[in-house]
């Protein structure tokens, strides 16, 4: 949304601006601050950082099981779209997941509960940003694009069938 569009919306449709959430992006400095700050729920911290390296939604991380991990990738059917997805796993993501066991990889609270933990964690890290789980997915996409990864590849890694939504992330 450009500045003129924002001004127009504020003048004519102020309620639409109030309800619009800013989609935050974590920078590399933000990431370092978070990782170096204790979090009240270690599982939320691990799961969120894992999402920063995979672009997975909370709804896909919560039920994620070790049986979804194959070699150096995760294979799953996305809960939101039903799209089958194979995500390559960065070495750091594998380390975050920890030792291979049976069952769930992460033991997370509800999405709302996880986002509340994230909000407190971000405040403790002195980040002046509204952090939700989706921020990890959004940051993953933007970072890949900033590193020169083409839109089609980024879209595929996020499980999108087109680049339409990936372009909107910038």
Secondary structure, DSSP 8 states (H G I E B T S, - for coil): --HHHHHHHHHH-HHHHHT--------HHHHHHHHTS--S-HHHHHHHHHHHHH---HHHHTT-BGGGEETTEEEEE-TTT--EEEEE--HHHHHHH-S--SSBS-----HHHHHHHHHHHHHHTT--S---HHHHHHHHHHHHHHTT--HHHHHHHHT-SSSHHHHHH-
